[in-house]
């Protein structure tokens, strides 16, 4: 059916086979055309804040592979940047920020928040105008816990010990930080929807490092607040939650947060994914290294997901972002296998 955005049908709980397909980080360093555009941009943040270039790189994987969804090219750290924190990306080191102190959290202000993010909203508007009508447009933000880990440590760390210690030692300041991030992230997603996003996704990349009470307080409750605020304004817009590494806590994450679709990392057993699918759409969860390996490893991984989850509401995706060393031919093979699948 021309113009039908099948990913939205799946997020409403309807099984579609073959399932819609897209990839996290689908606009990125594995594509030569992205690398060329990145050179022209200057810095990574310049690329995020330049609507011309951000639209260009967002559309590149759609032109090449014809995915069923396009995700806005940006970064989760534009939110603290828009709140006045310095953010820079260094080659070989990733994102770098000046660590925030407990006393500075009280002074976080969103006075220029939407002004600073206007280039992102303009990118969304242009994307919806340029994308094929049948392509779902996904907006996104980082979950407050994951964004806070970078703000506190000033960079990525293996186990987010700086943020965990901060939360234990400065519980009131940390709760305030999560509240500020939840409120502004919700406002950010609402503006993306108003600019043309069909769906929004909340990435909680570091949820797997927390103990049970911390997971509830730092991951579940802030995401529930974002979902509540977004749905209060746009009740029909689906919200996908991706609590990477949540393990057994995936089981009640949807009901506790109020999200619509549940993104699964590659460690989630397909038997468990099948159970989670009874509560609504699931997204994932191919190991990104199977895509790097290609051949039988890739074909077997794709086939297992389609066989176990293809009868229910499924959005085919990786269990995390595509890695830079992934051969383009392997992506083509994956897309072909999913699209040509039969029951």
C-alpha positions as CSV (number, residue, x, y, z in Angstrom):
1,X,0.0,0.0,0.0
2,X,1.8,3.2,-1.1
3,X,2.5,5.6,1.7
4,X,1.7,3.2,4.4
5,X,4.2,3.4,7.3
6,X,4.2,-0.2,8.4
7,X,6.4,0.4,11.4
8,X,3.5,2.4,12.9
9,X,1.2,-0.6,12.4
10,X,3.7,-2.8,14.3
11,X,3.9,-0.3,17.1
12,X,0.1,-0.5,17.4
13,X,0.5,-4.2,18.0
14,X,-0.2,-5.5,14.5
15,X,2.0,-8.4,13.2
16,X,3.5,-7.5,9.8
17,X,5.6,-10.0,7.8
18,X,8.2,-9.5,6.6
19,X,8.7,-7.0,9.5
20,X,9.9,-3.5,9.0
21,X,13.6,-3.0,9.3
22,X,16.0,-0.2,10.2
23,X,19.3,-0.1,12.1
24,X,20.5,1.9,15.1
25,X,23.4,4.2,13.9
26,X,22.4,3.5,10.3
27,X,23.8,6.9,9.3
28,X,27.4,6.5,10.3
29,X,31.0,5.6,9.8
30,X,30.4,2.3,7.9
31,X,29.2,4.4,4.9
32,X,31.8,6.1,2.7
33,X,29.3,8.8,1.8
34,X,28.9,9.6,5.6
35,X,32.7,9.9,6.0
36,X,32.9,12.4,3.2
37,X,30.1,14.5,4.6
38,X,31.7,14.3,8.1
39,X,34.9,15.8,6.7
40,X,33.0,18.8,5.3
41,X,31.2,19.4,8.5
42,X,34.2,20.3,10.7
43,X,33.3,18.9,14.1
44,X,30.8,16.2,14.9
45,X,28.6,18.7,16.7
46,X,28.8,21.0,13.7
47,X,27.3,18.2,11.7
48,X,24.5,17.7,14.3
49,X,23.6,21.4,14.2
50,X,23.8,21.9,10.4
51,X,20.4,21.1,9.0
52,X,21.8,20.8,5.4
53,X,24.4,18.2,6.4
54,X,22.3,16.4,9.1
55,X,19.5,15.9,6.5
56,X,22.1,14.6,4.0
57,X,23.6,12.0,6.3
58,X,20.1,10.9,7.6
59,X,19.0,10.3,4.1
60,X,22.1,8.4,3.0
61,X,21.1,4.9,4.3
62,X,17.5,5.4,3.1
63,X,18.8,6.0,-0.4
64,X,21.2,3.1,-0.2
65,X,19.1,0.4,1.5
66,X,15.5,1.7,1.5
67,X,15.0,1.1,5.2
68,X,11.4,1.3,6.5
69,X,12.4,3.9,9.1
70,X,14.8,6.9,9.2
71,X,16.2,8.1,12.5
72,X,17.2,11.7,13.0
73,X,21.0,12.2,12.8
74,X,22.0,13.8,16.1
75,X,23.5,12.8,19.4
76,X,22.1,12.3,22.9
77,X,24.5,14.9,24.3
78,X,22.8,17.8,22.5
79,X,20.5,18.0,25.5
80,X,23.2,18.9,28.1
81,X,24.8,21.1,25.4
82,X,21.6,23.0,25.0
83,X,21.4,23.4,28.8
84,X,24.7,25.3,28.6
85,X,27.2,22.5,29.3
86,X,30.2,22.3,27.1
87,X,30.4,19.2,24.8
88,X,33.1,18.3,22.4
89,X,34.0,15.1,20.5
90,X,37.7,14.2,20.2
91,X,39.0,11.7,17.7
92,X,39.7,8.4,19.3
93,X,38.3,9.5,22.7
94,X,34.6,10.2,21.9
95,X,32.5,12.8,23.8
96,X,34.2,15.0,26.4
97,X,32.5,17.3,28.8
98,X,33.5,19.4,31.8
99,X,32.2,17.2,34.7
100,X,29.3,18.8,36.5
101,X,29.5,19.3,40.3
102,X,26.6,19.0,42.8
103,X,26.5,22.8,43.3
104,X,26.3,23.4,39.5
105,X,23.2,21.2,39.1
106,X,21.0,23.8,40.9
107,X,22.0,26.4,38.3
108,X,21.1,24.4,35.2
109,X,18.8,26.5,33.2
110,X,16.8,25.9,30.1
111,X,16.3,29.5,29.1
112,X,17.8,29.0,25.7
113,X,17.1,25.3,25.4
114,X,14.8,25.3,22.4
115,X,16.7,28.2,20.8
116,X,19.9,26.1,20.9
117,X,18.1,23.1,19.5
118,X,16.2,24.9,16.7
119,X,18.7,23.5,14.1
120,X,17.6,20.0,15.2
121,X,14.0,20.8,14.8
122,X,14.6,22.3,11.4
123,X,16.4,19.1,10.4
124,X,13.3,17.1,11.4
125,X,11.0,19.4,9.4
126,X,13.2,19.0,6.3
127,X,13.5,15.3,6.7
128,X,9.7,14.7,6.8
129,X,9.4,16.8,3.7
130,X,12.1,14.9,1.8
131,X,11.6,11.3,3.0
132,X,9.5,8.8,1.0
133,X,5.9,9.0,2.4
134,X,6.1,5.4,3.5
135,X,9.2,5.9,5.6
136,X,8.7,6.3,9.3
137,X,10.7,9.2,10.8
138,X,12.1,8.5,14.3
139,X,13.2,11.2,16.7
140,X,15.1,10.4,19.9
141,X,16.8,11.4,23.0
142,X,19.1,9.8,25.6
143,X,17.6,8.6,28.8
144,X,18.4,10.8,31.8
145,X,20.5,8.2,33.5
146,X,22.7,7.6,30.5
147,X,23.1,11.4,29.7
148,X,23.9,12.0,33.4
149,X,26.7,9.5,33.3
150,X,28.5,11.6,30.7
151,X,27.8,14.8,32.5
152,X,29.2,13.6,35.8
153,X,32.3,11.7,34.5
154,X,33.0,14.0,31.6
155,X,33.4,11.1,29.3
156,X,32.4,7.5,28.8
157,X,33.6,5.0,31.4
158,X,33.4,1.2,31.4
159,X,31.0,0.8,34.4
160,X,29.9,4.4,35.1
161,X,31.4,4.3,38.5
162,X,31.7,8.1,38.7
163,X,27.9,8.5,38.2
164,X,27.0,5.7,40.6
165,X,29.2,7.1,43.3
166,X,27.8,10.6,42.8
167,X,24.3,9.2,43.0
168,X,25.1,7.5,46.3
169,X,27.0,10.4,47.8
170,X,24.8,13.3,46.5
171,X,21.3,11.8,46.3
172,X,19.4,15.1,46.3
173,X,21.6,16.7,43.7
174,X,21.5,13.6,41.5
175,X,17.7,13.4,41.8
176,X,17.5,17.1,40.7
177,X,19.8,16.3,37.7
178,X,17.6,13.5,36.6
179,X,14.5,15.6,37.0
180,X,16.0,18.5,34.9
181,X,17.0,16.0,32.2
182,X,13.7,14.2,32.2
183,X,11.7,17.5,31.8
184,X,13.9,18.9,29.1
185,X,14.2,15.6,27.2
186,X,10.4,15.4,27.2
187,X,10.1,18.9,25.9
188,X,12.7,18.1,23.2
189,X,10.8,15.0,22.0
190,X,7.6,16.9,21.9
191,X,9.2,19.5,19.7
192,X,10.6,16.8,17.4
193,X,7.1,15.3,17.1
194,X,5.7,18.7,16.3
195,X,8.4,19.1,13.6
196,X,7.4,15.8,11.9
197,X,8.7,12.8,13.9
198,X,6.3,9.8,13.8
199,X,7.9,7.9,16.6
200,X,10.4,8.8,19.3
201,X,13.0,6.5,21.0
202,X,14.7,6.9,24.4
203,X,18.2,5.3,24.5
204,X,19.3,4.1,27.9
205,X,22.6,2.7,26.9
206,X,24.0,2.3,30.4
207,X,21.0,0.8,32.3
208,X,22.8,-2.5,32.7
209,X,25.3,-1.3,35.2
210,X,22.8,-0.6,38.0
211,X,21.6,-2.6,41.0
212,X,17.8,-3.2,41.4
213,X,16.8,-0.1,43.4
214,X,19.1,2.2,41.4
215,X,17.6,0.8,38.1
216,X,14.1,1.7,39.4
217,X,15.1,5.2,40.6
218,X,17.5,6.2,37.9
219,X,16.2,4.4,34.8
220,X,12.5,3.5,35.2
221,X,11.2,6.5,36.9
222,X,12.8,9.2,34.7
223,X,11.8,7.4,31.5
224,X,8.3,7.0,32.9
225,X,8.2,10.7,33.4
226,X,9.3,11.4,29.9
227,X,6.7,9.0,28.4
228,X,4.0,10.6,30.6
229,X,4.8,14.1,29.5
230,X,5.1,13.2,25.8
231,X,1.8,11.2,25.8
232,X,0.0,14.0,27.6
233,X,0.6,16.1,24.5
234,X,0.8,13.5,21.8
235,X,-1.1,10.4,23.1
236,X,-1.1,8.6,19.7
237,X,2.7,8.9,19.1
238,X,4.6,5.7,19.9
239,X,7.5,5.8,22.3
240,X,10.2,3.2,22.1
241,X,12.3,2.5,25.1
242,X,15.7,0.8,24.8
243,X,17.2,-0.1,28.2
244,X,20.4,-1.8,27.0
245,X,21.6,-4.5,29.4
246,X,18.4,-4.6,31.5
247,X,18.3,-8.4,31.6
248,X,15.5,-9.7,33.7
249,X,14.3,-6.1,34.2
250,X,13.1,-6.0,30.6
251,X,10.1,-8.1,31.8
252,X,8.2,-5.2,33.5
253,X,10.0,-2.2,31.9
254,X,7.2,-1.5,29.5
255,X,4.4,-1.6,32.1
256,X,6.4,0.5,34.6
257,X,7.5,3.2,32.1
258,X,4.5,3.4,29.9
259,X,6.5,3.1,26.7
260,X,4.9,1.6,23.5
261,X,7.7,-0.5,21.9
262,X,10.5,-2.3,23.6
263,X,14.0,-2.3,22.1
264,X,16.0,-5.4,23.0
265,X,19.7,-5.9,23.1
266,X,21.3,-9.0,21.6
267,X,21.7,-10.7,25.0
268,X,18.0,-11.1,25.4
269,X,17.1,-14.8,24.7
270,X,14.5,-15.2,22.0
271,X,12.3,-17.2,24.3
272,X,12.1,-14.2,26.6
273,X,11.7,-11.9,23.7
274,X,8.7,-14.0,22.6
275,X,7.1,-13.5,26.1
276,X,7.8,-9.7,26.0
277,X,6.1,-9.6,22.6
278,X,2.9,-10.6,24.2
279,X,2.8,-7.1,25.8
280,X,3.4,-5.3,22.5
281,X,5.9,-4.6,19.8
282,X,9.5,-5.5,20.3
283,X,12.5,-4.2,18.3
284,X,15.9,-5.9,17.8
285,X,17.9,-7.9,18.5
286,X,20.6,-9.2,16.1
287,X,24.1,-9.1,17.5
288,X,25.9,-6.4,15.6
289,X,29.0,-8.6,15.3
290,X,27.0,-11.2,13.3
291,X,26.5,-8.4,10.8
292,X,30.2,-7.8,10.8
293,X,31.0,-11.5,10.4
294,X,28.4,-12.0,7.6
295,X,27.9,-15.4,6.0
296,X,26.3,-18.2,8.0
297,X,26.6,-16.4,11.3
298,X,24.5,-13.5,9.9
299,X,22.0,-15.7,8.1
300,X,21.5,-18.0,11.1
301,X,21.0,-14.9,13.4
302,X,18.5,-13.3,11.1
303,X,16.6,-16.6,10.5
304,X,16.3,-17.3,14.3
305,X,14.8,-13.9,15.0
306,X,12.3,-14.1,12.1
307,X,11.3,-17.7,13.1
308,X,10.8,-16.9,16.8
309,X,9.4,-13.4,16.6
310,X,8.0,-13.0,13.1
311,X,4.5,-14.1,14.0
312,X,4.1,-11.1,16.4
313,X,4.7,-7.4,16.3
314,X,8.4,-7.1,15.4
315,X,10.6,-4.3,14.2
316,X,13.8,-6.0,12.9
317,X,16.9,-4.2,14.1
318,X,20.3,-4.8,15.7
319,X,20.7,-5.3,19.4
320,X,22.8,-2.1,19.5
321,X,24.3,0.3,16.9
322,X,26.0,-0.9,13.7
323,X,29.8,-0.8,14.1
324,X,32.1,1.2,11.7
325,X,33.9,-1.9,10.4
326,X,30.7,-3.5,9.1
327,X,30.9,-4.3,5.4
328,X,28.1,-2.7,3.3
329,X,27.6,-6.0,1.5
330,X,26.6,-7.6,4.8
331,X,24.0,-5.0,5.4
332,X,22.6,-5.6,1.9
333,X,22.5,-9.3,2.6
334,X,20.6,-8.8,5.8
335,X,18.1,-6.5,4.3
336,X,17.5,-8.9,1.4
337,X,17.1,-11.9,3.8
338,X,14.5,-10.0,5.9
339,X,12.6,-8.6,2.9
340,X,12.5,-11.9,1.1
341,X,11.5,-14.0,4.1
342,X,8.4,-16.2,3.9
343,X,6.5,-17.8,6.8
